[in-house]
Amino acid sequence: MPRTADHARRRAQITDAVCGLIAERGLDAVTVARTASRAGISVGLVQHYFPSKDDMLLHAFERVSGAVAARVADITSEGTRHERSIAEIVLAALAEHLPLDEARRAEFRVTRVFAGRALENPALAEVDARTAAGLHAEIARAVGNGVECGEVEPGVDADTAAARVAAVLEGLATQVYRGAPGAADRAWEVLRAEVAAVFTGECSQYVR
């Protein structure tokens, strides 16, 4: 196996171990020794790839963010291929950020732990802010596309709409994670209503 491929495989192996520990027991469970044991490698090898706990957490966050981004890209590609409205695609994409199943709950816990750690670490805070800005930009771009195709009224400000939708999404994700009765169903209802409030028209893109 080429050195670069082996390097990537080892880092992914360690990062998966970190994600598993965080998802099951929280950040305090993440030590070099426990990570090495879970990954099935030596302590020295873990330290070779990740000199600090924050390094491990950063890569765990990036791995989770990458997984979500890949699913969103698939949803967007499939939605476009099947000529779905922008509103439908946006709703499905936003739902990937909600902890509606065990896999997404584990991802959400990693992102929450990372955000908490970022409060005390400027380098992590920068990554956290950049990730949030990326989500905002994606929503704003969808709103702008909606204006062009007729799904969104021309006077709607894309940045304002994106800020509102992102804020609602973040709050809903927290409520769902807490596991209150009916939280998941309510989250769907609220998110659907928020998207519908922005995308009020019909797309002319696929009109024959």
TIKOLMI-903082 format. One record per residue: x, y negated, z negated of N, C-alpha, C in turn; residue in one letter. Coordinates in nm, 2 decimals. Layout:
N
PT   n.xx   n.yy   n.zz  ca.xx  ca.yy  ca.zz   c.xx   c.yy   c.zz residuo
PT      X      Y      Z      X      Y      Z      X      Y      Z       a
...
! end
This chain:
208
PT   n.xx   n.yy   n.zz  ca.xx  ca.yy  ca.zz   c.xx   c.yy   c.zz residuo
PT   0.08   0.12   0.00   0.00   0.00   0.00   0.09  -0.12   0.00       m
PT   0.06  -0.22   0.09   0.14  -0.35   0.09   0.14  -0.41  -0.05       p
PT   0.25  -0.49  -0.08   0.26  -0.55  -0.20   0.15  -0.65  -0.23       r
PT   0.11  -0.72  -0.13   0.00  -0.82  -0.15  -0.13  -0.76  -0.18       t
PT  -0.16  -0.64  -0.11  -0.28  -0.57  -0.14  -0.28  -0.51  -0.28       a
PT  -0.17  -0.46  -0.32  -0.15  -0.40  -0.46  -0.17  -0.51  -0.56       d
PT  -0.11  -0.63  -0.53  -0.13  -0.74  -0.62  -0.27  -0.78  -0.64       h
PT  -0.34  -0.79  -0.53  -0.49  -0.83  -0.54  -0.57  -0.73  -0.61       a
PT  -0.53  -0.60  -0.59  -0.61  -0.49  -0.65  -0.59  -0.49  -0.80       r
PT  -0.46  -0.52  -0.85  -0.44  -0.52  -0.99  -0.51  -0.64  -1.06       r
PT  -0.50  -0.75  -0.99  -0.57  -0.87  -1.05  -0.72  -0.85  -1.06       r
PT  -0.78  -0.78  -0.96  -0.92  -0.76  -0.96  -0.95  -0.66  -1.07       a
PT  -0.87  -0.56  -1.09  -0.89  -0.45  -1.19  -0.89  -0.52  -1.33       q
PT  -0.79  -0.61  -1.35  -0.78  -0.67  -1.48  -0.90  -0.77  -1.50       i
PT  -0.94  -0.84  -1.40  -1.05  -0.94  -1.41  -1.18  -0.87  -1.43       t
PT  -1.20  -0.75  -1.37  -1.32  -0.67  -1.39  -1.33  -0.63  -1.54       d
PT  -1.21  -0.59  -1.59  -1.21  -0.55  -1.73  -1.25  -0.67  -1.82       a
PT  -1.20  -0.79  -1.79  -1.23  -0.91  -1.87  -1.38  -0.94  -1.86       v
PT  -1.44  -0.93  -1.74  -1.58  -0.95  -1.72  -1.66  -0.85  -1.80       c
PT  -1.62  -0.73  -1.80  -1.69  -0.63  -1.88  -1.69  -0.65  -2.03       g
PT  -1.58  -0.69  -2.08  -1.56  -0.72  -2.22  -1.65  -0.84  -2.26       l
PT  -1.64  -0.95  -2.18  -1.72  -1.07  -2.21  -1.87  -1.03  -2.21       i
PT  -1.91  -0.96  -2.10  -2.06  -0.93  -2.09  -2.11  -0.84  -2.21       a
PT  -2.02  -0.76  -2.26  -2.07  -0.67  -2.36  -2.05  -0.72  -2.50       e
PT  -1.94  -0.80  -2.52  -1.91  -0.84  -2.66  -1.87  -0.98  -2.68       r
PT  -1.86  -1.06  -2.57  -1.83  -1.20  -2.58  -1.68  -1.23  -2.57       g
PT  -1.64  -1.35  -2.57  -1.50  -1.39  -2.55  -1.41  -1.34  -2.65       l
PT  -1.45  -1.33  -2.78  -1.36  -1.29  -2.89  -1.31  -1.15  -2.86       d
PT  -1.39  -1.07  -2.78  -1.34  -0.93  -2.76  -1.23  -0.92  -2.66       a
PT  -1.21  -1.04  -2.59  -1.10  -1.03  -2.48  -0.97  -1.06  -2.55       v
PT  -0.89  -0.95  -2.56  -0.75  -0.96  -2.60  -0.67  -0.89  -2.49       t
PT  -0.54  -0.91  -2.49  -0.46  -0.85  -2.39  -0.46  -0.69  -2.41       v
PT  -0.46  -0.65  -2.53  -0.46  -0.51  -2.56  -0.59  -0.44  -2.51       a
PT  -0.71  -0.50  -2.55  -0.84  -0.45  -2.51  -0.85  -0.45  -2.36       r
PT  -0.81  -0.56  -2.30  -0.82  -0.57  -2.15  -0.74  -0.46  -2.08       t
PT  -0.61  -0.44  -2.13  -0.53  -0.34  -2.08  -0.59  -0.20  -2.09       a
PT  -0.64  -0.17  -2.21  -0.71  -0.04  -2.23  -0.82  -0.02  -2.14       s
PT  -0.91  -0.12  -2.13  -1.03  -0.11  -2.04  -0.99  -0.09  -1.89       r
PT  -0.88  -0.16  -1.85  -0.84  -0.15  -1.71  -0.75  -0.03  -1.69       a
PT  -0.71   0.04  -1.79  -0.63   0.16  -1.78  -0.48   0.13  -1.73       g
PT  -0.43   0.02  -1.78  -0.30  -0.02  -1.74  -0.22  -0.07  -1.87       i
PT  -0.10  -0.10  -1.85  -0.02  -0.14  -1.97  -0.04  -0.29  -2.01       s
PT  -0.01  -0.32  -2.13  -0.02  -0.45  -2.18   0.08  -0.54  -2.10       v
PT   0.20  -0.49  -2.08   0.29  -0.57  -2.01   0.25  -0.61  -1.87       g
PT   0.17  -0.52  -1.80   0.12  -0.55  -1.67   0.02  -0.65  -1.67       l
PT  -0.07  -0.65  -1.77  -0.17  -0.75  -1.79  -0.10  -0.89  -1.80       v
PT   0.00  -0.90  -1.89   0.07  -1.02  -1.91   0.15  -1.07  -1.79       q
PT   0.19  -0.97  -1.71   0.26  -1.01  -1.59   0.17  -1.09  -1.49       h
PT   0.04  -1.05  -1.48  -0.05  -1.11  -1.39  -0.12  -1.23  -1.45       y
PT  -0.15  -1.22  -1.58  -0.22  -1.33  -1.65  -0.15  -1.37  -1.78       f
PT  -0.07  -1.47  -1.78   0.01  -1.51  -1.90  -0.07  -1.55  -2.02       p
PT  -0.19  -1.60  -2.00  -0.28  -1.65  -2.11  -0.42  -1.60  -2.10       s
PT  -0.49  -1.61  -2.21  -0.63  -1.57  -2.21  -0.71  -1.66  -2.12       k
PT  -0.68  -1.79  -2.11  -0.75  -1.88  -2.02  -0.73  -1.85  -1.88       d
PT  -0.61  -1.80  -1.85  -0.58  -1.75  -1.71  -0.68  -1.64  -1.67       d
PT  -0.69  -1.55  -1.77  -0.78  -1.43  -1.74  -0.93  -1.48  -1.73       m
PT  -0.97  -1.57  -1.81  -1.10  -1.63  -1.81  -1.13  -1.70  -1.68       l
PT  -1.03  -1.78  -1.63  -1.05  -1.85  -1.51  -1.07  -1.76  -1.39       l
PT  -0.99  -1.65  -1.39  -1.01  -1.56  -1.27  -1.14  -1.48  -1.29       h
PT  -1.18  -1.45  -1.41  -1.31  -1.39  -1.43  -1.42  -1.47  -1.37       a
PT  -1.42  -1.60  -1.41  -1.52  -1.70  -1.36  -1.51  -1.71  -1.21       f
PT  -1.39  -1.72  -1.15  -1.38  -1.73  -1.00  -1.44  -1.60  -0.94       e
PT  -1.41  -1.49  -1.00  -1.46  -1.36  -0.94  -1.61  -1.36  -0.94       r
PT  -1.67  -1.40  -1.05  -1.82  -1.40  -1.06  -1.88  -1.50  -0.97       v
PT  -1.82  -1.62  -0.96  -1.86  -1.72  -0.87  -1.85  -1.68  -0.72       s
PT  -1.75  -1.60  -0.69  -1.73  -1.55  -0.56  -1.84  -1.45  -0.52       g
PT  -1.87  -1.37  -0.62  -1.97  -1.26  -0.60  -2.11  -1.33  -0.57       a
PT  -2.14  -1.43  -0.65  -2.27  -1.50  -0.63  -2.27  -1.57  -0.49       v
PT  -2.16  -1.64  -0.46  -2.15  -1.71  -0.33  -2.16  -1.61  -0.21       a
PT  -2.11  -1.49  -0.23  -2.12  -1.39  -0.12  -2.27  -1.35  -0.10       a
PT  -2.34  -1.33  -0.21  -2.48  -1.29  -0.20  -2.56  -1.40  -0.14       r
PT  -2.53  -1.53  -0.18  -2.60  -1.64  -0.12  -2.58  -1.65   0.03       v
PT  -2.45  -1.63   0.07  -2.42  -1.63   0.21  -2.50  -1.53   0.29       a
PT  -2.51  -1.41   0.23  -2.59  -1.30   0.30  -2.73  -1.34   0.31       d
PT  -2.79  -1.40   0.20  -2.93  -1.44   0.20  -2.95  -1.55   0.31       i
PT  -2.86  -1.64   0.32  -2.87  -1.75   0.42  -2.86  -1.69   0.56       t
PT  -2.77  -1.60   0.58  -2.75  -1.54   0.71  -2.87  -1.46   0.75       s
PT  -2.92  -1.38   0.66  -3.04  -1.30   0.69  -3.16  -1.39   0.71       e
PT  -3.18  -1.49   0.63  -3.29  -1.58   0.65  -3.29  -1.65   0.78       g
PT  -3.18  -1.69   0.82  -3.16  -1.76   0.95  -3.20  -1.66   1.06       t
PT  -3.14  -1.54   1.05  -3.16  -1.44   1.16  -3.31  -1.41   1.17       r
PT  -3.38  -1.40   1.06  -3.52  -1.37   1.06  -3.61  -1.50   1.07       h
PT  -3.55  -1.61   1.10  -3.62  -1.74   1.12  -3.71  -1.77   1.00       e
PT  -3.66  -1.76   0.88  -3.74  -1.80   0.76  -3.72  -1.95   0.75       r
PT  -3.81  -2.01   0.68  -3.80  -2.16   0.65  -3.68  -2.18   0.56       s
PT  -3.64  -2.31   0.56  -3.53  -2.35   0.47  -3.57  -2.33   0.32       i
PT  -3.70  -2.36   0.29  -3.75  -2.35   0.16  -3.74  -2.21   0.11       a
PT  -3.78  -2.11   0.19  -3.77  -1.97   0.15  -3.63  -1.93   0.13       e
PT  -3.54  -1.97   0.21  -3.40  -1.94   0.20  -3.34  -2.00   0.07       i
PT  -3.37  -2.13   0.05  -3.32  -2.19  -0.07  -3.37  -2.13  -0.20       v
PT  -3.50  -2.09  -0.20  -3.56  -2.03  -0.32  -3.49  -1.89  -0.35       l
PT  -3.47  -1.81  -0.25  -3.40  -1.68  -0.27  -3.26  -1.70  -0.31       a
PT  -3.19  -1.80  -0.25  -3.05  -1.83  -0.29  -3.04  -1.88  -0.43       a
PT  -3.13  -1.97  -0.48  -3.12  -2.02  -0.61  -3.15  -1.90  -0.71       l
PT  -3.23  -1.81  -0.68  -3.27  -1.70  -0.77  -3.14  -1.61  -0.80       a
PT  -3.04  -1.62  -0.71  -2.92  -1.54  -0.74  -2.85  -1.60  -0.87       e
PT  -2.88  -1.72  -0.90  -2.82  -1.78  -1.02  -2.89  -1.75  -1.15       h
PT  -3.01  -1.69  -1.14  -3.09  -1.65  -1.26  -3.05  -1.51  -1.31       l
PT  -3.04  -1.49  -1.44  -3.00  -1.36  -1.49  -3.12  -1.27  -1.50       p
PT  -3.17  -1.23  -1.38  -3.29  -1.15  -1.37  -3.27  -1.00  -1.38       l
PT  -3.15  -0.95  -1.38  -3.12  -0.81  -1.40  -2.99  -0.80  -1.47       d
PT  -2.94  -0.68  -1.50  -2.83  -0.66  -1.59  -2.70  -0.72  -1.52       e
PT  -2.69  -0.70  -1.39  -2.57  -0.75  -1.33  -2.56  -0.90  -1.34       a
PT  -2.67  -0.97  -1.31  -2.67  -1.11  -1.31  -2.67  -1.16  -1.46       r
PT  -2.72  -1.09  -1.55  -2.70  -1.13  -1.69  -2.55  -1.13  -1.73       r
PT  -2.48  -1.02  -1.69  -2.34  -1.02  -1.72  -2.27  -1.13  -1.65       a
PT  -2.30  -1.16  -1.53  -2.24  -1.28  -1.46  -2.27  -1.41  -1.54       e
PT  -2.39  -1.42  -1.58  -2.43  -1.55  -1.64  -2.35  -1.56  -1.78       f
PT  -2.33  -1.46  -1.85  -2.26  -1.47  -1.97  -2.12  -1.51  -1.95       r
PT  -2.06  -1.46  -1.84  -1.92  -1.50  -1.81  -1.92  -1.65  -1.78       v
PT  -2.01  -1.70  -1.70  -2.02  -1.84  -1.67  -2.04  -1.93  -1.79       t
PT  -2.13  -1.88  -1.88  -2.16  -1.96  -2.00  -2.03  -1.96  -2.09       r
PT  -1.96  -1.85  -2.11  -1.84  -1.85  -2.19  -1.74  -1.94  -2.13       v
PT  -1.73  -1.94  -1.99  -1.63  -2.02  -1.93  -1.66  -2.17  -1.95       f
PT  -1.79  -2.21  -1.94  -1.83  -2.35  -1.96  -1.80  -2.39  -2.10       a
PT  -1.82  -2.30  -2.20  -1.79  -2.34  -2.34  -1.64  -2.36  -2.36       g
PT  -1.56  -2.27  -2.30  -1.42  -2.28  -2.31  -1.37  -2.41  -2.24       r
PT  -1.44  -2.45  -2.13  -1.40  -2.57  -2.06  -1.41  -2.70  -2.14       a
PT  -1.50  -2.69  -2.24  -1.51  -2.81  -2.32  -1.38  -2.85  -2.39       l
PT  -1.29  -2.75  -2.41  -1.17  -2.78  -2.48  -1.05  -2.77  -2.39       e
PT  -1.07  -2.74  -2.26  -0.95  -2.72  -2.17  -0.98  -2.80  -2.05       n
PT  -0.90  -2.91  -2.03  -0.92  -2.99  -1.91  -0.91  -2.92  -1.78       p
PT  -0.82  -2.82  -1.77  -0.80  -2.75  -1.64  -0.92  -2.67  -1.61       a
PT  -0.98  -2.60  -1.71  -1.10  -2.52  -1.69  -1.22  -2.61  -1.66       l
PT  -1.22  -2.73  -1.73  -1.33  -2.83  -1.71  -1.33  -2.87  -1.57       a
PT  -1.22  -2.89  -1.51  -1.21  -2.94  -1.37  -1.27  -2.83  -1.28       e
PT  -1.24  -2.70  -1.30  -1.30  -2.60  -1.22  -1.45  -2.59  -1.24       v
PT  -1.49  -2.60  -1.36  -1.64  -2.60  -1.39  -1.71  -2.71  -1.32       d
PT  -1.65  -2.83  -1.33  -1.72  -2.95  -1.26  -1.72  -2.93  -1.11       a
PT  -1.61  -2.87  -1.06  -1.60  -2.85  -0.91  -1.71  -2.75  -0.86       r
PT  -1.73  -2.65  -0.95  -1.83  -2.55  -0.91  -1.97  -2.61  -0.91       t
PT  -2.00  -2.69  -1.02  -2.13  -2.75  -1.03  -2.15  -2.85  -0.91       a
PT  -2.04  -2.92  -0.87  -2.05  -3.01  -0.76  -2.08  -2.93  -0.63       a
PT  -2.02  -2.81  -0.62  -2.04  -2.73  -0.50  -2.19  -2.69  -0.49       g
PT  -2.25  -2.65  -0.60  -2.39  -2.61  -0.60  -2.48  -2.73  -0.56       l
PT  -2.45  -2.84  -0.62  -2.52  -2.97  -0.59  -2.51  -2.99  -0.44       h
PT  -2.39  -2.98  -0.38  -2.37  -3.01  -0.24  -2.45  -2.92  -0.15       a
PT  -2.45  -2.79  -0.19  -2.53  -2.69  -0.11  -2.68  -2.72  -0.11       e
PT  -2.73  -2.76  -0.22  -2.87  -2.79  -0.23  -2.90  -2.92  -0.15       i
PT  -2.81  -3.02  -0.17  -2.83  -3.15  -0.09  -2.83  -3.13   0.06       a
PT  -2.74  -3.04   0.10  -2.73  -3.01   0.24  -2.85  -2.94   0.29       r
PT  -2.91  -2.85   0.21  -3.03  -2.79   0.25  -3.15  -2.89   0.26       a
PT  -3.15  -2.98   0.17  -3.25  -3.09   0.18  -3.23  -3.17   0.30       v
PT  -3.11  -3.21   0.33  -3.08  -3.29   0.45  -3.12  -3.21   0.58       g
PT  -3.10  -3.08   0.58  -3.14  -3.00   0.69  -3.29  -3.00   0.70       n
PT  -3.36  -3.00   0.58  -3.50  -3.00   0.58  -3.56  -3.13   0.64       g
PT  -3.49  -3.24   0.61  -3.54  -3.36   0.67  -3.53  -3.36   0.82       v
PT  -3.42  -3.30   0.87  -3.40  -3.29   1.02  -3.51  -3.20   1.09       e
PT  -3.55  -3.10   1.02  -3.64  -3.00   1.09  -3.79  -3.03   1.05       c
PT  -3.81  -3.12   0.96  -3.95  -3.15   0.92  -4.00  -3.09   0.79       g
PT  -3.92  -3.01   0.72  -3.97  -2.95   0.60  -3.97  -3.05   0.48       e
PT  -3.89  -3.15   0.49  -3.87  -3.25   0.39  -3.90  -3.39   0.44       v
PT  -3.98  -3.47   0.37  -4.01  -3.61   0.41  -3.89  -3.69   0.43       e
PT  -3.89  -3.77   0.53  -3.77  -3.86   0.57  -3.72  -3.94   0.45       p
PT  -3.81  -3.99   0.37  -3.77  -4.08   0.26  -3.71  -4.01   0.14       g
PT  -3.70  -3.88   0.13  -3.65  -3.81   0.02  -3.50  -3.82   0.01       v
PT  -3.44  -3.86  -0.10  -3.30  -3.87  -0.12  -3.24  -3.74  -0.16       d
PT  -3.15  -3.69  -0.08  -3.10  -3.55  -0.09  -3.03  -3.53  -0.22       a
PT  -2.95  -3.63  -0.26  -2.87  -3.62  -0.39  -2.96  -3.61  -0.51       d
PT  -3.06  -3.70  -0.51  -3.16  -3.70  -0.62  -3.23  -3.57  -0.63       t
PT  -3.28  -3.52  -0.52  -3.35  -3.39  -0.52  -3.26  -3.28  -0.56       a
PT  -3.14  -3.28  -0.52  -3.04  -3.17  -0.55  -3.01  -3.18  -0.70       a
PT  -3.00  -3.30  -0.76  -2.97  -3.31  -0.90  -3.09  -3.25  -0.98       a
PT  -3.21  -3.28  -0.94  -3.32  -3.23  -1.02  -3.34  -3.08  -1.01       r
PT  -3.32  -3.03  -0.89  -3.33  -2.88  -0.87  -3.22  -2.81  -0.95       v
PT  -3.10  -2.86  -0.94  -2.99  -2.79  -1.01  -3.01  -2.80  -1.16       a
PT  -3.06  -2.91  -1.21  -3.09  -2.92  -1.36  -3.19  -2.82  -1.40       a
PT  -3.30  -2.81  -1.32  -3.41  -2.72  -1.35  -3.35  -2.58  -1.35       v
PT  -3.27  -2.54  -1.25  -3.22  -2.41  -1.23  -3.13  -2.37  -1.36       l
PT  -3.05  -2.47  -1.40  -2.96  -2.44  -1.52  -3.04  -2.41  -1.64       e
PT  -3.15  -2.49  -1.66  -3.23  -2.47  -1.78  -3.31  -2.34  -1.77       g
PT  -3.36  -2.31  -1.66  -3.43  -2.18  -1.64  -3.34  -2.06  -1.67       l
PT  -3.22  -2.07  -1.61  -3.13  -1.96  -1.63  -3.10  -1.93  -1.78       a
PT  -3.09  -2.04  -1.86  -3.07  -2.03  -2.00  -3.19  -1.96  -2.07       t
PT  -3.31  -2.01  -2.03  -3.43  -1.95  -2.09  -3.44  -1.80  -2.06       q
PT  -3.42  -1.77  -1.94  -3.43  -1.63  -1.90  -3.33  -1.54  -1.97       v
PT  -3.20  -1.59  -1.99  -3.10  -1.52  -2.06  -3.14  -1.49  -2.21       y
PT  -3.21  -1.59  -2.27  -3.25  -1.58  -2.41  -3.35  -1.47  -2.42       r
PT  -3.42  -1.43  -2.31  -3.51  -1.32  -2.32  -3.64  -1.34  -2.38       g
PT  -3.69  -1.46  -2.38  -3.83  -1.49  -2.44  -3.93  -1.42  -2.35       a
PT  -4.04  -1.37  -2.41  -4.14  -1.30  -2.34  -4.19  -1.38  -2.22       p
PT  -4.20  -1.32  -2.10  -4.25  -1.39  -1.99  -4.16  -1.50  -1.93       g
PT  -4.03  -1.51  -1.98  -3.94  -1.61  -1.93  -3.91  -1.59  -1.78       a
PT  -3.89  -1.47  -1.74  -3.85  -1.44  -1.60  -3.96  -1.48  -1.51       a
PT  -4.08  -1.45  -1.54  -4.20  -1.48  -1.45  -4.22  -1.63  -1.45       d
PT  -4.20  -1.70  -1.56  -4.22  -1.84  -1.57  -4.11  -1.91  -1.49       r
PT  -3.99  -1.86  -1.49  -3.88  -1.91  -1.42  -3.91  -1.91  -1.27       a
PT  -3.96  -1.80  -1.22  -4.00  -1.79  -1.08  -4.10  -1.90  -1.04       w
PT  -4.20  -1.91  -1.13  -4.31  -2.01  -1.10  -4.25  -2.15  -1.10       e
PT  -4.17  -2.18  -1.20  -4.12  -2.32  -1.20  -4.02  -2.35  -1.09       v
PT  -3.94  -2.25  -1.06  -3.84  -2.27  -0.95  -3.91  -2.28  -0.82       l
PT  -4.01  -2.20  -0.80  -4.09  -2.21  -0.67  -4.16  -2.34  -0.66       r
PT  -4.21  -2.39  -0.77  -4.28  -2.52  -0.77  -4.18  -2.64  -0.74       a
PT  -4.06  -2.63  -0.80  -3.96  -2.73  -0.77  -3.92  -2.74  -0.63       e
PT  -3.90  -2.62  -0.57  -3.86  -2.62  -0.43  -3.97  -2.67  -0.34       v
PT  -4.10  -2.63  -0.37  -4.21  -2.67  -0.30  -4.23  -2.82  -0.30       a
PT  -4.20  -2.88  -0.42  -4.21  -3.02  -0.43  -4.12  -3.10  -0.34       a
PT  -4.01  -3.04  -0.31  -3.91  -3.11  -0.22  -3.94  -3.07  -0.07       v
PT  -3.96  -2.94  -0.05  -3.99  -2.90   0.09  -4.14  -2.89   0.12       f
PT  -4.20  -3.00   0.15  -4.34  -3.01   0.15  -4.40  -2.99   0.29       t
PT  -4.31  -2.99   0.40  -4.36  -2.98   0.53  -4.33  -2.85   0.59       g
PT  -4.35  -2.84   0.72  -4.33  -2.71   0.80  -4.21  -2.73   0.89       e
PT  -4.12  -2.63   0.90  -4.00  -2.65   0.98  -4.04  -2.63   1.13       c
PT  -3.99  -2.73   1.21  -4.02  -2.73   1.35  -3.91  -2.65   1.43       s
PT  -3.81  -2.60   1.36  -3.69  -2.54   1.42  -3.73  -2.42   1.51       q
PT  -3.83  -2.34   1.45  -3.86  -2.22   1.52  -3.99  -2.22   1.60       y
PT  -4.04  -2.34   1.62  -4.16  -2.36   1.70  -4.13  -2.32   1.85       v
PT  -4.21  -2.23   1.90  -4.19  -2.19   2.04  -4.27  -2.28   2.14       r
! end
